C-alpha cells in the first residue's frame, strides 16, 4: 500500500461526521459507581465516537471513546419513565460489555445521530441480533425484567432499520415514521392557528391532536378528536407528557438568565416570575421580580433553584418544609403562598405565549405570492439587491418586501433555492414568507422587524443598554447561526447591519443564504464590496474560502459591534491596512462593556486557523454559561 493511500485512509477516518453537545449517562462499569449525567461534547468520525469534557475557556479534555468496529447495536430507547436530565431524547450504544446511554436535545438531533451511527456500523461483524428497547435501571431491564445486565435482548434488532438500504435509500418520510414512537404521537396545541387553505387544519389552544406524519420539519399532518386531518405548523405543538412543562405559560425553555431578567424588568410587577432551564442539565430555576428588597429604587430579581429529593420517585421543593410530587404542583402552591420566598409568585411572565411564532412560509405548500395579495406602504431602505418596502400581506400581516434588481438574481434555479430558504425556519432567523413573480422586478417577502437593523439600533440607543441586554443580543444571533450551521448553510455576510431587531430587544439573523441565489459575478456584500473585509476571516480575503468557520470569525466582529454599541470595527483603517494588521496578528481591542470572559470568546473566534475556531453550537454553550455567572 502506498504512502499516499495510507494518508488518504487516515484522513477519511478522521473526517468529522457529526459533533454536538449531548448528555451522557455514566456507564456504571463498577457495581458501586453512581448513576449521573454529564454534558459532553461528542465527535463522530469514520473510525470512532469520542466524547470530551467541556469547561469554558479551557481546552476540551478527552473523557472516552468507542471504536465504531466494536459497536454491536445503536437504537432509540423508548421508555415511559421521567428522564432526569435536561435532554429528553435517549438512544443507546452497545459496545463490548457496556451500554452507553446518550440523551439528545430534540427528536431531530437523535434521529441524526442514530441514522448516521447505524449507517457507519451496519457491516460490523459483531452486530447484535436482539436488543433491549427500554433502560437498564435498578438492577433489571424495564422492558423484560431480566436481572442480568448483559442478558440477550428481548426484541429483534434490525441494523438496517432507519439506516440507508441498498439499492435505494429510504425517504426521509420513511425514516421519520420508523422513528416516531406511538407514545410520542399525541401532542397539545400551545397556540391557536386558523387554517389558511383546504390542506390545513385549525388548531385550538390546549386541545390534543394525534400526529399522523411528522416527516416534514416545519409542517406536520395531524388529526383532531373528530377525525379531521390537515397540516399545521409543528412549532405550535408540544408533546403530551407528564414531565413536559412547555404547556405552562410560566415555563420559558432555553432562555438565558440575562434574557429572563430583561423580561421581568420590562414587566416590572411585584411577584412577576418565570421558570426556566437551569445551567445544570435537567434542573430548573424560578426567577422572581420584587421591589421589597430594592435599594435606591432598584428592584431585585431573585433566582431560586428547584431542588429534588434523592428518593424515588423524586419530589421537588424550593423550601424544605414544602415538598411536592411535581413542578406544576410546586408552582401552584407558591402562587398562593410565599413560604420562604421573597414574595409569592403572582404574575407569570412568558417569552413565547403573547405572540405565536412565525410559520415557515405563509401557509403549507405555498411559495408563490400573488401581487394582488401584497400592498406596498412606503420605501424603508435599499439593500445590495434592490429597494426594500414596508407592506402588508393579505391586508393583515406586516411584511418587508425586497425587490430584486434585474439581472442580480439567477432565475433558472430561483424557485428551488427559494424553497430551500423557506424551509430554514427558526425563532432567531428572519423568515421568508414567499416570492412574487407577477410584476417586475421580482420580490422576496420577509417577516417585518419593527426596530430595523441592529447596527442602527445600537447607535440610536447608545448608553441605554445593560450588559445583560447586549449579551442577550449576541445569544440571539448565535442561536440563529447555530441553526444555520446545523443545516450546512453559510451566511457569508454576517454583521450587525444584517441582523434585525424586534420587540424586547429580540435580534434575528437576516440575509442568510442570499448569495446562494445571486449570480456569482453579481453578488456584492452589504458593505458595497465583493466581501466585507473588516468582518471577513483571513481565508476569505486571501482565498475567498467561505465556511461556517469564516462565519464564526464574523460573529466575533459582530459581538464586538454589540459591546461597543454600534461602533465601526477598525474605524480609521483602510481595508488594506486591516488585512495587513490581521495577518500580523493584531486584533480588535476589548470594548469597555465586554467582560474578560466575553472578550475571550471574541478572541477564540479570531484565531488564524479556521479549524482552531469554535463551532456555533459550542459558542452558544459558552455564552449561555457566561450569562449565568459573568456578564
C-alpha positions as CSV (number, residue, x, y, z in Angstrom):
1,X,0.0,0.0,0.0
2,X,1.5,3.4,-1.0
3,X,2.1,6.2,1.5
4,X,-0.5,8.3,-0.5
5,X,-3.1,5.6,0.2
6,X,-2.2,5.5,3.9
7,X,-2.5,9.3,4.2
8,X,-5.9,9.2,2.4
9,X,-7.2,6.5,4.6
10,X,-6.1,8.3,7.7
11,X,-7.7,11.5,6.6
12,X,-11.0,9.7,5.8
13,X,-11.0,8.0,9.3
14,X,-10.5,11.4,11.0
15,X,-13.3,13.1,8.9
16,X,-15.8,14.5,11.4
17,X,-19.3,13.3,10.5
18,X,-21.2,14.8,13.5
19,X,-20.4,16.9,16.5
20,X,-22.7,18.3,19.2
21,X,-23.2,18.9,22.9
22,X,-25.2,15.9,24.3
23,X,-25.7,14.4,27.7
24,X,-24.1,11.1,28.7
25,X,-25.3,8.8,31.5
26,X,-22.5,7.1,33.4
27,X,-21.9,3.6,32.2
28,X,-21.6,2.2,35.8
29,X,-18.8,-0.1,35.0
30,X,-18.5,-0.9,38.7
31,X,-21.4,-2.1,40.7
32,X,-20.9,0.7,43.2
33,X,-20.5,3.6,40.8
34,X,-23.2,6.2,41.0
35,X,-25.6,7.0,38.2
36,X,-25.1,10.5,37.0
37,X,-25.4,12.7,33.9
38,X,-22.7,14.8,32.3
39,X,-22.8,17.3,29.4
40,X,-20.2,16.1,26.9
41,X,-19.0,17.3,23.5
42,X,-19.5,14.3,21.2
43,X,-17.5,13.9,18.0
44,X,-18.2,11.2,15.5
45,X,-15.6,10.2,12.8
46,X,-15.5,7.4,10.4
47,X,-13.5,5.3,12.9
48,X,-14.7,6.2,16.4
49,X,-17.1,8.1,18.6
50,X,-15.3,10.3,21.2
51,X,-16.7,12.5,23.9
52,X,-14.9,15.4,25.7
53,X,-15.3,17.3,28.9
54,X,-16.0,21.0,28.1
55,X,-15.0,23.7,30.5
56,X,-15.5,27.3,29.5
57,X,-12.3,28.9,28.3
58,X,-10.2,25.7,28.5
59,X,-9.1,23.1,26.1
60,X,-11.5,20.1,25.8
61,X,-10.4,17.0,27.7
62,X,-11.0,13.6,26.1
63,X,-13.1,11.6,28.6
64,X,-13.7,8.5,26.5
65,X,-14.1,7.0,23.0
66,X,-15.6,3.9,21.3
67,X,-14.1,2.3,18.2
68,X,-17.0,2.0,15.7
69,X,-15.8,-1.5,14.8
70,X,-16.7,-2.6,18.4
71,X,-20.2,-1.3,18.4
72,X,-22.9,-4.1,18.4
73,X,-26.1,-2.0,18.4
74,X,-27.4,1.5,18.1
75,X,-31.0,2.1,18.9
76,X,-33.6,4.6,20.3
77,X,-34.6,4.0,23.9
78,X,-38.3,4.0,24.3
79,X,-39.5,4.4,27.9
80,X,-42.3,5.9,29.9
81,X,-40.0,6.9,32.9
82,X,-39.3,10.6,33.7
83,X,-36.0,11.5,32.1
84,X,-33.9,13.0,35.0
85,X,-31.8,15.3,32.8
86,X,-32.4,18.4,30.5
87,X,-32.3,16.5,27.2
88,X,-35.3,14.1,26.8
89,X,-34.5,12.0,23.7
90,X,-32.4,9.0,24.7
91,X,-30.6,6.4,22.5
92,X,-28.2,3.6,23.3
93,X,-24.9,2.5,22.0
94,X,-24.0,-1.1,23.0
95,X,-20.2,-1.9,22.7
96,X,-18.1,-4.7,24.2
97,X,-19.8,-5.4,27.5
98,X,-21.1,-1.9,28.1
99,X,-24.1,0.2,27.3
100,X,-23.7,3.9,26.6
101,X,-26.9,5.9,27.1
102,X,-26.8,9.3,25.3
103,X,-29.5,12.0,25.5
104,X,-30.2,14.4,22.6
105,X,-31.8,17.8,22.9
106,X,-34.6,17.0,20.4
107,X,-36.0,14.4,18.1
108,X,-34.2,15.7,15.1
109,X,-30.8,15.5,16.8
110,X,-31.5,12.0,18.0
111,X,-32.6,11.0,14.5
112,X,-29.4,12.4,13.0
113,X,-27.1,10.5,15.4
114,X,-28.9,7.2,15.3
115,X,-29.2,7.2,11.5
116,X,-25.5,8.2,11.0
117,X,-24.2,5.7,13.5
118,X,-26.3,2.8,12.0
119,X,-25.0,3.6,8.6
120,X,-21.4,3.5,9.8
121,X,-21.7,0.2,11.7
122,X,-24.1,-1.8,9.6
123,X,-21.3,-4.0,8.2
124,X,-19.7,-4.8,11.6
125,X,-19.1,-8.5,12.2
126,X,-20.3,-8.5,15.8
127,X,-23.8,-6.8,15.4
128,X,-26.4,-8.0,18.0
129,X,-29.4,-10.0,16.8
130,X,-31.6,-8.6,19.7
131,X,-31.7,-5.5,21.8
132,X,-33.5,-4.1,24.8
133,X,-35.8,-1.2,23.9
134,X,-36.0,0.2,27.4
135,X,-33.5,1.2,30.1
136,X,-31.4,-1.0,32.5
137,X,-32.5,0.5,35.8
138,X,-32.4,-0.5,39.4
139,X,-30.8,-3.9,38.7
140,X,-33.1,-5.1,35.9
141,X,-34.3,-4.4,32.4
142,X,-37.5,-2.4,32.4
143,X,-38.7,-4.0,29.1
144,X,-38.4,-7.7,30.1
145,X,-37.5,-7.7,33.8
146,X,-34.3,-9.7,33.2
147,X,-31.8,-9.2,36.1
148,X,-28.6,-9.9,34.1
149,X,-27.3,-6.7,32.6
150,X,-25.7,-8.4,29.6
151,X,-28.7,-10.7,29.0
152,X,-29.8,-11.2,25.4
153,X,-32.2,-8.5,24.2
154,X,-36.0,-9.1,24.1
155,X,-36.8,-7.7,20.7
156,X,-35.2,-8.3,17.3
157,X,-32.6,-5.7,16.4
158,X,-32.6,-4.7,12.7
159,X,-29.3,-3.0,11.9
160,X,-30.7,-1.7,8.6
161,X,-33.9,-0.2,10.1
162,X,-33.7,3.6,9.8
163,X,-30.3,3.3,8.1
164,X,-29.9,3.6,4.3
165,X,-30.8,0.5,2.5
166,X,-29.5,-0.8,-0.8
167,X,-30.2,-0.5,-3.6
168,X,-32.2,2.6,-2.8
169,X,-32.0,4.6,0.5
170,X,-35.3,5.2,2.4
171,X,-37.0,8.5,2.0
172,X,-36.9,11.0,4.9
173,X,-40.6,10.2,5.4
174,X,-39.9,6.5,5.9
175,X,-37.2,7.3,8.5
176,X,-39.5,9.7,10.4
177,X,-42.3,7.1,10.5
178,X,-39.9,4.4,11.8
179,X,-38.5,6.7,14.5
180,X,-41.9,8.0,15.7
181,X,-42.9,6.3,18.9
182,X,-46.7,5.9,19.3
183,X,-46.3,7.2,22.8
184,X,-44.8,10.4,21.4
185,X,-47.6,10.9,18.8
186,X,-50.1,12.8,21.0
187,X,-49.5,16.5,21.0
188,X,-51.0,19.6,22.6
189,X,-51.6,22.9,20.8
190,X,-49.9,25.8,22.6
191,X,-51.3,28.4,20.2
192,X,-54.4,28.9,18.1
193,X,-54.0,28.5,14.4
194,X,-56.5,29.3,11.7
195,X,-56.3,27.1,8.6
196,X,-55.2,29.1,5.5
197,X,-56.2,26.6,2.8
198,X,-58.1,23.2,2.5
199,X,-54.9,21.2,3.2
200,X,-54.5,22.7,6.7
201,X,-56.3,22.1,10.0
202,X,-57.4,24.8,12.5
203,X,-55.8,24.4,15.9
204,X,-57.3,25.3,19.2
205,X,-55.2,26.2,22.2
206,X,-54.7,23.4,24.7
207,X,-56.5,20.8,22.6
208,X,-55.0,17.4,22.0
209,X,-54.2,16.0,18.5
210,X,-52.7,12.8,17.0
211,X,-49.6,13.1,14.8
212,X,-50.1,11.2,11.5
213,X,-47.0,12.3,9.6
214,X,-44.1,14.4,11.0
215,X,-41.7,13.8,8.1
216,X,-41.6,17.5,7.3
217,X,-39.7,19.5,9.8
218,X,-42.0,22.6,9.9
219,X,-45.4,21.3,8.9
220,X,-47.0,18.2,10.4
221,X,-50.1,16.2,9.3
222,X,-52.3,15.8,12.4
223,X,-55.8,14.6,13.3
224,X,-58.2,16.2,15.7
225,X,-60.6,14.4,18.1
226,X,-63.4,14.5,15.4
227,X,-61.2,12.7,12.8
228,X,-60.4,15.8,10.7
229,X,-56.9,15.8,9.2
230,X,-54.7,18.6,8.0
231,X,-51.3,20.3,8.1
232,X,-50.3,22.7,10.9
233,X,-47.0,24.4,12.0
234,X,-45.0,22.0,14.1
235,X,-43.8,24.9,16.2
236,X,-47.4,25.3,17.5
237,X,-47.4,21.9,19.1
238,X,-45.7,20.2,22.1
239,X,-45.5,16.6,23.0
240,X,-48.1,15.4,25.6
241,X,-46.1,14.1,28.5
242,X,-46.5,14.3,32.3
243,X,-43.0,15.8,32.5
244,X,-43.4,18.3,29.7
245,X,-43.5,21.8,31.2
246,X,-44.0,23.6,27.8
247,X,-47.8,23.7,28.2
248,X,-47.4,26.1,31.1
249,X,-47.2,29.8,30.4
250,X,-44.7,30.3,33.3
251,X,-42.2,28.0,31.7
252,X,-39.6,29.5,29.3
253,X,-37.5,26.9,27.7
254,X,-33.9,27.8,26.6
255,X,-33.9,31.3,27.9
256,X,-30.8,32.7,29.5
257,X,-30.6,34.4,32.9
258,X,-29.9,37.7,31.3
259,X,-32.9,37.5,28.9
260,X,-35.1,36.4,31.9
261,X,-34.0,39.4,33.9
262,X,-34.7,41.7,31.0
263,X,-38.3,40.3,30.6
264,X,-39.0,40.5,34.3
265,X,-37.8,44.1,34.5
266,X,-39.9,45.0,31.5
267,X,-42.9,43.6,33.3
268,X,-41.9,45.5,36.5
269,X,-44.6,43.9,38.6
270,X,-44.2,42.7,42.2
271,X,-44.1,38.9,42.1
272,X,-43.6,38.6,38.3
273,X,-41.9,35.3,37.8
274,X,-40.9,32.6,35.3
275,X,-39.5,29.0,35.4
276,X,-36.5,28.4,33.1
277,X,-33.9,25.8,32.4
278,X,-31.1,25.9,34.9
279,X,-27.4,25.8,33.8
280,X,-27.2,22.3,35.3
281,X,-28.9,19.8,32.8
282,X,-32.3,18.6,33.9
283,X,-32.7,21.2,36.6
284,X,-34.9,24.3,36.7
285,X,-34.7,27.8,38.2
286,X,-37.5,30.1,39.4
287,X,-36.8,33.8,38.7
288,X,-38.8,36.4,40.7
289,X,-39.1,40.2,40.4
290,X,-39.5,42.1,43.7
291,X,-39.3,45.7,44.9
292,X,-39.3,44.5,48.6
293,X,-35.5,44.2,48.7
294,X,-34.8,47.2,46.5
295,X,-32.3,49.9,47.4
296,X,-32.2,53.3,45.6
297,X,-35.4,52.3,43.9
298,X,-33.6,49.5,42.0
299,X,-35.8,46.4,42.0
300,X,-34.2,43.0,42.7
301,X,-34.6,39.7,40.8
302,X,-34.1,36.6,42.9
303,X,-33.2,33.2,41.4
304,X,-34.3,30.1,43.2
305,X,-33.1,26.6,42.1
306,X,-35.8,24.0,42.2
307,X,-34.4,21.2,44.4
308,X,-35.0,17.5,44.0
309,X,-35.2,14.8,46.7
310,X,-32.9,11.8,46.5
311,X,-35.6,9.2,46.9
312,X,-37.7,7.6,44.1
313,X,-39.9,8.8,42.7
314,X,-38.2,12.1,43.2
315,X,-40.1,15.2,44.6
316,X,-39.5,18.9,44.3
317,X,-39.1,21.8,46.6
318,X,-38.0,25.5,46.9
319,X,-38.3,25.5,50.7
320,X,-37.6,22.2,52.5
321,X,-40.8,22.3,54.5
322,X,-42.9,22.3,51.3
323,X,-42.2,19.3,49.1
324,X,-44.3,18.4,46.0
325,X,-44.8,15.5,43.6
326,X,-44.4,17.7,40.5
327,X,-43.1,21.1,39.5
328,X,-46.6,22.3,38.4
329,X,-47.8,21.4,42.0
330,X,-44.9,23.4,43.4
331,X,-45.6,26.4,41.3
332,X,-49.3,26.3,42.1
333,X,-48.6,26.3,45.9
334,X,-46.1,29.2,45.7
335,X,-48.6,31.2,43.6
336,X,-50.7,31.3,46.8
337,X,-48.0,31.2,49.5
338,X,-44.6,32.9,49.7
339,X,-43.4,30.2,52.1
340,X,-39.8,31.2,52.3
341,X,-39.6,33.1,49.0
342,X,-39.1,36.9,48.9
343,X,-42.7,37.1,47.6
344,X,-45.4,34.8,46.3
345,X,-45.4,34.0,42.6
346,X,-48.1,36.5,41.4
347,X,-47.8,37.1,37.6
348,X,-46.4,34.5,35.1
349,X,-44.1,36.1,32.5
350,X,-43.8,34.3,29.2
351,X,-41.4,35.0,26.4
352,X,-43.5,32.9,24.0
353,X,-47.2,33.0,24.8
354,X,-48.1,36.5,23.8
355,X,-47.2,36.0,20.1
356,X,-47.3,32.8,18.1
357,X,-44.1,32.0,16.2
358,X,-43.6,32.9,12.6
359,X,-44.5,30.0,10.3
360,X,-42.2,28.5,7.7
361,X,-43.9,30.2,4.7
362,X,-47.3,31.8,4.6
363,X,-49.1,28.5,4.7
364,X,-48.5,24.8,3.9
365,X,-47.1,24.3,0.4
366,X,-47.4,28.0,-0.6
367,X,-44.3,29.5,-2.1
368,X,-45.5,32.0,-4.7
369,X,-47.4,35.1,-3.5
370,X,-49.8,36.8,-5.9
371,X,-49.2,40.5,-6.5
372,X,-52.8,41.2,-5.5
373,X,-52.0,39.8,-2.0
374,X,-49.3,42.5,-1.4
375,X,-49.8,46.1,-0.5
376,X,-46.8,48.4,-0.5
377,X,-46.9,51.2,2.1
378,X,-43.6,53.0,1.9
379,X,-39.9,52.7,1.0
380,X,-37.9,51.9,4.1
381,X,-34.4,51.4,2.6
382,X,-32.3,49.9,-0.1
383,X,-30.0,47.0,0.0
384,X,-27.4,45.4,-2.2
385,X,-30.2,43.7,-4.2
386,X,-32.8,46.5,-4.6
387,X,-35.3,48.7,-2.8
388,X,-37.0,47.5,0.4
389,X,-40.6,48.4,1.2
390,X,-42.8,48.2,4.2
391,X,-46.0,46.5,3.2
392,X,-48.9,44.2,4.1
393,X,-49.7,40.6,3.1
394,X,-53.4,39.9,2.7
395,X,-54.0,43.3,4.4
396,X,-53.2,41.9,7.8
397,X,-49.6,40.7,8.1
398,X,-46.9,43.4,8.2
399,X,-44.0,42.4,5.9
400,X,-40.8,43.6,4.3
401,X,-40.9,43.5,0.5
402,X,-37.4,43.3,-1.1
403,X,-37.3,44.0,-4.8
404,X,-34.5,42.4,-6.8
405,X,-32.7,44.4,-9.4
406,X,-33.0,43.0,-12.9
407,X,-30.0,40.7,-13.6
408,X,-29.0,40.5,-10.0
409,X,-30.6,37.1,-9.4
410,X,-30.4,33.8,-11.3
411,X,-34.0,32.9,-12.4
412,X,-33.2,29.4,-13.6
413,X,-32.8,27.9,-10.2
414,X,-34.6,30.6,-8.2
415,X,-37.7,28.7,-7.3
416,X,-35.7,25.7,-5.9
417,X,-33.4,27.9,-3.9
418,X,-36.3,29.9,-2.5
419,X,-37.8,26.7,-1.4
420,X,-34.6,25.8,0.5
421,X,-34.6,29.3,2.2
422,X,-38.2,29.0,3.2
423,X,-37.6,25.7,4.9
424,X,-34.9,27.4,7.1
425,X,-37.2,28.4,9.9
426,X,-36.0,29.3,13.4
427,X,-37.1,31.9,16.1
428,X,-33.9,33.7,15.6
429,X,-33.9,33.9,11.8
430,X,-35.9,36.4,9.7
431,X,-38.5,34.3,8.0
432,X,-39.0,34.3,4.2
433,X,-42.8,34.1,3.5
434,X,-42.6,33.6,-0.3
435,X,-41.8,35.2,-3.6
436,X,-43.7,37.3,-6.1
437,X,-43.0,37.0,-9.9
438,X,-46.0,38.7,-11.4
439,X,-44.7,42.2,-11.7
440,X,-41.1,43.2,-12.5
441,X,-39.0,43.3,-10.5
442,X,-39.1,40.0,-8.6
443,X,-39.9,40.4,-4.9
444,X,-39.0,38.5,-1.8
445,X,-41.4,38.8,1.0
446,X,-40.0,38.6,4.5
447,X,-41.1,38.9,8.1
448,X,-41.0,42.6,9.2
449,X,-38.9,43.6,12.2
450,X,-40.1,46.8,13.9
451,X,-36.8,48.2,15.1
452,X,-34.7,47.9,12.0
453,X,-31.1,46.8,11.7
454,X,-29.0,46.0,14.7
455,X,-26.2,48.4,13.9
456,X,-28.5,51.4,13.7
457,X,-30.5,50.3,16.7
458,X,-27.3,50.1,18.8
459,X,-26.1,53.6,17.8
460,X,-29.5,55.2,18.3
461,X,-29.9,53.8,21.8
462,X,-26.2,54.1,22.8
463,X,-25.7,54.4,26.6
464,X,-29.1,52.8,27.5
465,X,-28.2,49.1,27.2
466,X,-27.3,46.9,30.2
467,X,-24.5,44.4,29.7
468,X,-27.2,41.6,30.2
469,X,-29.2,43.0,27.2
470,X,-26.1,43.2,25.0
471,X,-25.2,39.6,25.8
472,X,-28.8,38.6,25.1
473,X,-28.5,40.1,21.6
474,X,-25.3,38.0,21.0
475,X,-27.1,34.9,22.2
476,X,-30.0,35.5,19.8
477,X,-27.6,35.8,16.9
478,X,-25.6,32.7,18.0
479,X,-28.8,30.7,18.2
480,X,-29.8,31.6,14.7
481,X,-26.3,30.8,13.4
482,X,-26.1,27.5,15.3
483,X,-29.3,26.5,13.4
484,X,-27.7,27.5,10.0
485,X,-24.6,25.6,11.0
486,X,-26.6,22.5,11.7
487,X,-28.3,22.9,8.3
488,X,-24.9,23.4,6.5
489,X,-25.8,27.0,5.4
490,X,-23.0,29.6,5.2
491,X,-24.1,33.2,5.7
492,X,-21.0,34.9,4.1
493,X,-22.0,38.4,5.2
494,X,-22.8,38.2,9.0
495,X,-22.6,41.6,10.6
496,X,-24.8,43.8,12.8
497,X,-26.2,45.5,9.7
498,X,-27.6,42.2,8.5
499,X,-29.4,41.4,11.8
500,X,-32.8,42.9,12.6
501,X,-34.3,43.9,16.0
502,X,-37.9,43.2,17.1
503,X,-39.7,43.8,20.4
504,X,-37.9,43.2,23.8
505,X,-34.5,43.6,22.1
506,X,-35.0,40.2,20.3
507,X,-32.5,40.0,17.4
508,X,-32.8,37.8,14.3
509,X,-30.3,37.0,11.6
510,X,-31.2,38.3,8.1
511,X,-29.9,38.0,4.5
512,X,-28.6,34.4,5.2
513,X,-28.4,32.4,2.0
514,X,-28.8,35.3,-0.3
515,X,-25.5,34.6,-2.1
516,X,-26.9,31.1,-3.0
517,X,-29.5,32.6,-5.4
518,X,-27.4,35.5,-6.7
519,X,-25.2,35.2,-9.8
520,X,-21.6,34.9,-8.7
521,X,-20.5,38.0,-10.7
522,X,-23.4,40.0,-9.3
523,X,-23.1,39.2,-5.5
524,X,-21.9,42.2,-3.6
525,X,-21.8,42.3,0.2
526,X,-23.8,44.8,2.3
527,X,-20.7,47.0,2.5
528,X,-20.6,47.5,-1.2
529,X,-17.6,45.4,-1.9
530,X,-17.2,41.8,-3.1
531,X,-16.7,40.9,0.5
532,X,-16.8,42.9,3.8
533,X,-13.1,43.0,4.6
534,X,-13.5,44.2,8.2
535,X,-15.8,41.4,9.0
536,X,-14.0,38.7,7.0
537,X,-11.8,35.9,8.1
538,X,-8.2,35.7,6.7
539,X,-9.0,32.8,4.4
540,X,-11.9,34.8,2.9
541,X,-10.0,38.0,2.0
542,X,-6.9,35.9,0.9
543,X,-8.6,33.0,-1.0
544,X,-12.4,33.6,-1.0
545,X,-12.6,30.4,1.1
546,X,-16.0,30.6,2.9
547,X,-17.2,28.2,5.5
548,X,-19.1,28.1,8.8
549,X,-15.8,28.9,10.5
550,X,-15.5,32.1,8.4
551,X,-19.0,33.0,9.7
552,X,-17.6,32.3,13.2
553,X,-14.9,35.0,12.6
554,X,-17.6,37.4,11.5
555,X,-19.7,36.6,14.6
556,X,-16.7,37.6,16.8
557,X,-16.7,41.0,15.0
558,X,-20.5,41.3,15.4
559,X,-20.0,40.6,19.2
560,X,-17.5,43.5,19.2
561,X,-20.0,45.7,17.4
562,X,-22.7,44.9,20.0
563,X,-20.5,45.5,23.1
564,X,-19.2,48.8,21.6
565,X,-22.8,49.8,21.0
566,X,-22.5,50.1,17.2
567,X,-19.0,51.4,16.6
568,X,-17.4,50.6,13.2
569,X,-14.6,48.0,13.6
570,X,-11.2,49.2,12.6
571,X,-12.9,52.6,12.2
572,X,-9.9,54.6,11.0
573,X,-8.2,52.0,8.9
574,X,-8.5,51.2,5.2
575,X,-9.3,47.7,4.0
576,X,-5.6,47.2,3.0
577,X,-4.4,48.2,6.5
578,X,-6.9,45.8,8.1
579,X,-5.7,42.9,6.1
580,X,-2.1,43.7,6.9
581,X,-2.7,44.0,10.6
582,X,-4.8,40.8,10.9
583,X,-2.1,38.8,9.1
584,X,0.4,40.3,11.5
585,X,-1.6,39.1,14.5
586,X,-3.4,42.3,15.6
587,X,-7.0,42.0,16.7
588,X,-9.8,44.4,17.8
589,X,-9.4,45.8,21.3
590,X,-11.7,44.8,24.2
591,X,-14.8,47.1,24.3
592,X,-15.4,48.7,27.7
593,X,-18.7,47.0,28.2
594,X,-17.3,43.5,27.5
595,X,-16.1,41.4,30.4
596,X,-12.8,39.5,30.2
597,X,-14.8,36.2,29.6
598,X,-16.8,37.8,26.7
599,X,-13.7,39.2,25.1
600,X,-12.1,35.8,25.4
601,X,-14.9,34.3,23.4
602,X,-14.4,37.0,20.7
603,X,-10.7,36.2,20.6
604,X,-11.4,32.5,20.1
605,X,-13.5,33.5,17.0
606,X,-10.5,35.3,15.6
607,X,-8.0,32.5,15.7
608,X,-5.9,32.5,12.5
609,X,-6.6,28.8,11.6
610,X,-10.2,28.2,10.9
611,X,-10.1,24.7,12.5
612,X,-9.0,26.3,15.8
613,X,-12.2,28.4,16.0
614,X,-15.2,27.1,17.9
615,X,-18.4,25.9,16.3
616,X,-21.6,27.9,16.8
617,X,-23.0,25.2,19.0
618,X,-20.0,25.5,21.3
619,X,-20.2,29.3,21.2
620,X,-23.9,29.0,22.3
621,X,-22.9,26.8,25.2
622,X,-20.1,29.2,26.3
623,X,-22.2,32.3,26.0
624,X,-25.1,30.7,27.9
625,X,-22.6,29.8,30.7
626,X,-21.4,33.4,30.9
627,X,-24.9,34.7,31.0
628,X,-25.5,32.7,34.2
629,X,-22.4,33.9,36.0
630,X,-20.2,36.6,34.5
631,X,-21.6,39.2,32.2
